[in-house]
Amino acid sequence: MTDGTNGTVPQLDTLAADAEAKLNWLGEFGKDPDGGVSRLLYSKEWVEAQHALKEWIENEGLEARFDEIGNLFGTLKGKNTNETILTGSHVDTVKNGGKYDGQYGIIAGILALKYLKETYGQPLRNIEVVSMAEEEGSRFPYAFWGSKNIVGLAKREDVETIADFDGVPFVEAMKEAGFGFRDETKPARQDLKAFVEIHVEQGSVLETEKIPVAVVNNIVGQRRFTIEVTGEANHAGTTPMGYRKDAVFAASQMIFDIISMAKEVGDPLVATVGKIEAQPNIVNVVPGKAIFTIDVRHTDKDAIVSFTKQITDRMNEISKNHEVDTKIDMWMDADPVPMDEKIVEVMEKQCKENGLTYKVMHSGAGHDSQIFAPFVPTAMLFVPSVKGISHNPAEYTHPADLAEGVKALIGSLYELGYKE
């Protein structure tokens, strides 16, 4: 791939500066006072970020539009408008997260389209960047709302009765943000010919091996649960230990056993209890209810099924022993997903032609690409994460690595969008 001038894509220092500046800019929307970013689906900060991105996209001479549920698209129109190459990622964050996860894929996509437009003009096919509404599942017990709507998987009934931890209904938050449900009588988009997502690794493999870019060939599967343990709230001073139905005590034993069992199984299985809530959460009251979440991941579907059955059986056993009631809600069940071999080949070819050192690896984190892959030829690019830190204000990727990623993305989109 050449630009007709010096035979290369933009200089790394220019790309690095642009990518870092735009990530810092987007990170201001939902910036926490103590560091980090909290930009949850349909929040005020989320709305402001999406509209700011729309303005930037339009300023670059691209067509910008929202779909019904709030996914934002920026399009470089091709000669054949019936075929579209899509790139991008999600704009939502976890609570007090970093400014790279998801956001980098959006920024890189806009920068890539800007360069391709200015250098090569109109492509053969549409090339489109998307800032997806939601991926994380951090506000509501539902993940991949953005990508699932694009491919037609999301259903109205999936979210009509759910609410966030503050009790705000999903539908109410969506309407307050200015969006609504898509028309489910209409088919999903038929124009998408490829989806290419670039993302920070959220692990330490690339940094440890000193490799600036990875081509992802597989994404792990995962299951997520919300566990609600109900005992009996009672006076902390007048209720003997033997008479108690302590929900937190039961939950704590469940959590200890789940993590211990995961350690015994070992890599690549991982299990995480990421949120714990006690009620009434008062110092002198025996807790009557405990709520916690579980996240289980593995590269093999059978291994996930086997492990989650084991921990479910164990939780039910503990519940019986403590004389409490336990509700186990598995609200996410995503299979491991292979990436498209031809798109992987395109990415590898571009890395080689642009002199990029790269490796092929699987992703231990879930991504929107796993939703697209069964419907659209899909693959991913990774850039390093310093110390592997993610979902944390300390999340960081060196500007030079950001630039190498954008360079690889430009080459991949050129190959897919401009060539026969």
Secondary structure, 3 states (H helix, E strand, C coil): CCCCCCCCCCCHHHHHHHHHHHHHHHCCCCECCCCCECCCCCCHHHHHHHHHHHHHHHHCCCEEEECCCCCEEEEECCCEEEEEEEEEEECCCCCCECCCCCHHHHHHHHHHHHHHHHHHCCCCEEEEEEEECCCCCCCCCCCCHHHHHHCCCCCHHHHCCCECCCCCEHHHHHHHCCCCCCCCCCCCCCCEEEEEEEEECCCCHHHHHCCCEEEEEEECEEEEEEEEEECECEECCCCCHHHCECHHHHHHHHHHHHHHHHHHHCCCCEEECCCEEEECCCCCEECCEEEEEEEEEECCHHHHHHHHHHHHHHHHHHHHHHCCEEEEEEEEEECCEECCHHHHHHHHHHHHHCCCCEEEEEECCCCCHHHHCCCCCEEEEEECCHHHCCCCCCCCCCHHHHHHHHHHHHHHHHHHHHCC
